């Protein structure tokens, strides 16, 4: 099996400024990163000023991180599937603005959770998501930012725990050429996608390819799970400390196709813990001490 260039990083704080993130990522052993475009628990966001954006792009270049390898994660309040008009309208406005922030920073990929229908039914929720996406994209026809649907844990009214649900959203959207997918290992494990053997990993990849097409997978969130397979709890654990475990990640991360996709950690802790998790992943892959 040919090992590809590994692109691995973690969710990074922007509290010291966007421009600090690229080099901070290299300091923890990574060569890419994920950030929020604003405080994730607030509806308020604003575009970065031109000077900050230019500095950020310069630091990206110094760190040798490409715009395609980095990921921006949408705010947590966004729910395009909400049956509540005010929430849905605010979600549309914020997601559209987030795309503009991503573009201003010179990045390419913005991932978001499809949403929850809040008991009103899957079909109704998907219809609202698609209508919302049509508006969001129509406000961003002047940039090339892509939206990545993230698979979610199968619980409550969550939409997107099954590949078929993500496929339906993409098929119904007229901007489907700008819709891709982020696969989260914890969310997938919570939804019954098993990583316990090489055969199960291949089954997962074949299933994704058969439903969505492998070209749709642009990013992977690498998170262990605090709960067993199919639990539907959505509780991330550090690498090797959950039910996926080091053996599961060895099977998953050793896969040739998976190695061609950027990996982003969303494990508990800050830079120190993420540095340790990056080292653990390197060790799992036999890359002890390697610089990515």
C-alpha positions in Angstrom: 0.0 0.0 0.0 1.5 3.4 -1.0 1.5 6.0 1.7 0.5 9.4 0.5 1.5 12.8 1.9 -0.4 13.1 5.1 -2.3 16.3 5.7 -3.1 16.5 9.4 -4.0 19.3 11.8 -6.4 20.3 14.5 -9.1 22.8 15.3 -7.2 25.9 16.3 -8.2 28.9 18.4 -8.3 32.3 16.7 -8.1 34.2 20.0 -4.6 35.5 19.1 -5.8 36.5 15.6 -6.4 34.6 12.4 -2.8 35.4 11.3 -1.3 33.3 14.2 -3.1 30.1 13.2 -0.9 28.8 10.3 2.4 28.9 12.2 0.7 27.8 15.5 -0.4 24.7 13.5 3.1 23.8 12.5 4.2 24.2 16.1 1.9 21.4 17.2 3.2 19.1 14.4 0.5 19.8 11.9 0.5 21.0 8.3 -3.1 22.2 8.1 -5.9 23.4 10.5 -9.6 24.1 11.1 -10.9 27.4 12.5 -14.2 29.1 13.3 -15.1 32.2 11.2 -16.5 33.9 14.4 -17.6 32.9 17.9 -19.5 29.7 17.2 -22.2 30.3 19.8 -23.2 33.8 18.5 -25.2 35.0 15.6 -22.9 37.9 15.1 -20.0 37.9 12.6 -18.1 40.3 10.5 -15.7 40.3 7.5 -12.0 40.6 8.4 -10.4 43.8 7.4 -8.1 43.8 4.4 -4.9 44.2 6.3 -5.7 41.2 8.5 -6.7 39.1 5.5 -3.4 39.9 3.7 -1.4 39.0 6.8 -3.3 35.7 7.2 -2.6 34.8 3.5 1.1 35.7 4.0 1.3 33.4 7.0 -0.4 30.6 5.1 2.3 30.9 2.5 5.1 30.8 5.1 3.6 27.7 6.7 3.2 26.1 3.3 -0.5 25.4 3.9 -2.7 25.6 0.8 -6.2 27.1 0.8 -7.7 23.7 -0.2 -6.2 21.9 2.8 -7.5 24.2 5.5 -11.1 24.0 6.8 -13.5 26.5 8.3 -16.3 25.2 10.6 -19.6 27.0 10.6 -21.2 28.4 13.8 -23.2 26.0 16.0 -26.4 28.0 15.9 -27.1 27.6 12.2 -30.0 25.3 11.4 -31.2 25.5 7.9 -33.8 22.8 8.6 -35.5 24.6 11.4 -39.3 25.0 11.2 -38.9 28.3 13.0 -38.9 31.1 10.4 -36.7 33.4 12.5 -34.1 30.8 13.2 -34.0 29.7 9.5 -33.7 33.3 8.3 -30.8 34.0 10.7 -29.2 30.8 9.7 -29.3 31.7 6.0 -27.9 35.2 6.7 -25.1 33.9 8.9 -24.1 31.0 6.6 -24.0 33.4 3.6 -21.8 35.8 5.6 -19.5 33.0 6.7 -18.9 32.1 3.1 -17.8 35.6 2.4 -15.5 35.5 5.4 -13.9 32.3 4.1 -13.5 34.0 0.7 -11.9 37.1 2.3 -9.3 34.9 4.1 -8.4 33.3 0.8 -9.7 29.8 1.9 -11.9 27.4 0.0 -13.9 25.1 2.3 -16.6 25.8 4.8 -18.2 22.8 6.6 -21.6 22.9 8.4 -24.1 20.5 10.0 -27.1 20.1 7.7 -29.5 20.8 10.6 -32.4 19.3 12.6 -36.0 19.1 11.6 -37.0 19.3 15.2 -39.7 16.7 14.9 -41.3 18.0 11.7 -40.1 15.1 9.6 -37.0 14.3 7.4 -38.5 15.3 4.1 -39.7 18.6 5.4 -36.3 19.3 6.9 -34.4 18.4 3.8 -36.7 20.7 1.7 -36.0 23.6 4.1 -32.2 22.9 3.9 -32.3 23.0 0.1 -34.3 26.2 -0.1 -31.9 27.8 2.3 -28.9 26.6 0.4 -30.3 28.1 -2.8 -30.4 31.5 -1.1 -27.0 31.2 0.5 -25.3 30.2 -2.8 -27.1 32.9 -4.7 -25.5 35.5 -2.4 -22.0 34.0 -3.1 -21.9 33.7 -6.8 -18.9 36.1 -6.8 -16.6 33.6 -5.0 -15.6 30.0 -5.3 -16.1 28.9 -1.7 -17.4 25.3 -1.3 -19.9 24.2 1.3 -19.2 20.8 2.9 -22.1 18.9 4.5 -20.9 17.2 7.6 -22.3 13.8 8.6 -23.9 13.9 12.0 -24.7 11.5 14.8 -28.0 9.7 14.4 -30.1 11.3 17.2 -33.2 13.3 17.5 -34.2 15.2 14.4 -30.6 15.4 13.0 -30.4 15.2 9.3 -27.3 13.8 7.6 -26.4 10.7 9.7 -26.9 8.5 6.6 -25.1 9.0 3.3 -28.4 8.8 1.5 -29.7 11.9 3.3 -26.6 13.9 2.2 -27.1 12.6 -1.3 -30.7 13.8 -1.4 -29.7 17.3 -0.3 -27.0 17.5 -3.0 -29.3 16.1 -5.7 -32.1 18.7 -4.9 -29.8 21.7 -4.9 -29.1 23.5 -8.2 -25.7 24.5 -6.9 -24.7 20.8 -6.4 -21.3 21.5 -8.0 -20.4 23.5 -4.9 -21.6 21.0 -2.4 -19.2 18.4 -0.9 -18.9 16.4 2.3 -16.8 16.2 5.5 -16.8 12.8 7.2 -16.6 12.8 11.0 -15.3 9.5 12.4 -17.1 9.9 15.8 -20.4 10.9 14.2 -20.1 8.0 11.7 -19.3 5.5 14.4 -22.2 6.8 16.5 -24.4 6.2 13.4 -23.2 2.6 13.0 -20.3 3.0 10.5 -17.8 0.5 11.9 -14.0 1.0 11.7 -13.0 -2.2 13.7 -11.4 -4.0 10.8 -9.8 -3.3 7.4 -12.9 -4.9 5.8 -15.3 -2.7 7.6 -13.3 0.4 6.6 -13.4 -0.6 3.0 -17.1 -1.3 3.3 -17.6 2.3 4.6 -15.6 3.8 1.8 -17.4 1.6 -0.8 -20.7 2.7 0.7 -19.8 6.4 0.6 -18.6 6.0 -3.0 -21.6 4.1 -4.1 -24.0 6.7 -2.7 -22.2 10.0 -2.9 -19.2 9.4 -5.1 -15.7 9.4 -3.6 -14.9 12.8 -5.3 -17.4 14.4 -2.9 -15.3 13.7 0.2 -13.0 16.6 0.8 -12.3 16.6 4.5 -12.2 14.1 7.4 -12.7 15.0 11.1 -10.6 12.5 13.1 -12.3 12.0 16.5 -12.6 9.0 18.8 -16.0 8.3 20.4 -16.8 8.2 24.1 -19.7 5.8 23.3 -20.0 2.4 21.6 -20.9 1.8 17.9 -24.3 3.1 17.0 -24.9 4.9 20.4 -25.9 8.2 18.7 -24.4 10.3 21.5 -21.9 12.6 19.6 -19.3 12.8 22.3 -15.7 13.1 21.0 -12.8 11.4 22.7 -9.1 11.8 22.3 -7.4 9.4 19.8 -7.1 5.9 21.3 -9.2 6.8 24.4 -12.6 5.9 23.0 -14.4 3.0 21.4 -12.9 3.4 18.0 -9.5 3.0 19.6 -6.0 2.9 18.2 -6.7 -0.3 16.3 -9.7 1.2 14.6 -7.8 4.3 13.6 -4.9 2.1 12.3 -7.4 0.4 9.9 -9.0 3.7 8.9 -6.0 5.9 8.6 -3.9 3.3 6.8 -6.4 3.1 4.0 -4.9 4.5 0.7 -8.0 6.5 -0.2 -8.3 8.0 3.3 -4.7 9.1 3.2 -5.5 11.3 0.2 -7.9 13.5 2.3 -6.9 16.2 4.9 -7.5 15.1 8.5 -8.7 17.6 11.2 -8.8 16.8 14.9 -11.7 18.0 17.0 -10.6 16.1 20.1 -10.9 17.5 23.6 -8.3 19.9 24.8 -6.1 22.7 23.4 -2.8 22.9 21.5 -0.9 20.7 24.0 -3.4 17.9 23.8 -3.7 18.2 20.0 0.1 18.0 19.7 -0.1 14.7 21.6 -2.9 13.4 19.4 -1.0 14.3 16.3 2.0 12.3 17.7 -0.3 9.4 18.5 -1.6 9.3 14.9 2.0 9.4 13.6 2.9 6.5 15.9 -0.2 4.5 14.7 1.0 5.0 11.1 4.6 4.2 12.0 5.7 7.8 11.3 7.4 8.2 14.6 9.1 11.6 14.8 8.3 12.4 11.1 7.6 16.0 10.1 4.5 16.1 8.0 
